[in-house]
Amino acid sequence: MRAFVESFAPPSILLIVGAGHVAMPLTVMAKTLGFRTIVVDGRPRFANRERFPGADEIRVGIPSELIRSVPMILTTALVLVAHDYKYDLPVLRYAVGTQVGYIGMLGSTRRGNAILSLLRDEGVAEEELARVRVPIGLDLGAESASEIALAILAEILAVRKRATGLPISEKARQGLKAGR
């Protein structure tokens, strides 16, 4: 006997906190990859249909409150691109205690260390803080908003697939060196 089984799972969610310039191409590219996109920001002049025509949802209000109704599960990726402590700290404080599959924050190493240090001082455990990726994205030499969005999505995909993030040619060379 032969059987064909096709499973249908809900799409992975890309939860974007911050409706700035990086969030716009991030939303477009994520939709292409099959993500359900949710943009959250406290500023209606940024979080709107004009700037995000293809987003599945746009939520305006206090991000740390709005994200609580989003399933923070392994197939959800949380990306903080607001570049604002008043958004980043409360969102991270909540997110690190959930099962969300990916947490990334836009910013420099210095800024990231400062935010993680503040959370550490509040008693957030090291293993929870270790889940936060900052600076976010793979090193592609990205400069423009679109290039940064691509680097972020590349990292999310690599994390989800448990891939190396290496160039395939380099991975092949390493495999040959190991006798594979």
Secondary structure, 3 states (H helix, E strand, C coil): CCCCCCCCCCCCEEEEECCCCCHHHHHHHHHHCCCEEEEEECCCCCCCCCCCCCCCEEEECCHHHHHHHCCCCCCEEEEECCCCHHHHHHHHHHHCCCCCCEEEECCCHHHHHHHHHHHHHCCCCHHHHCCEECCCCCCCCCCCHHHHHHHHHHHHHHHHHCCCCCCHHHHHHHHHHCCC
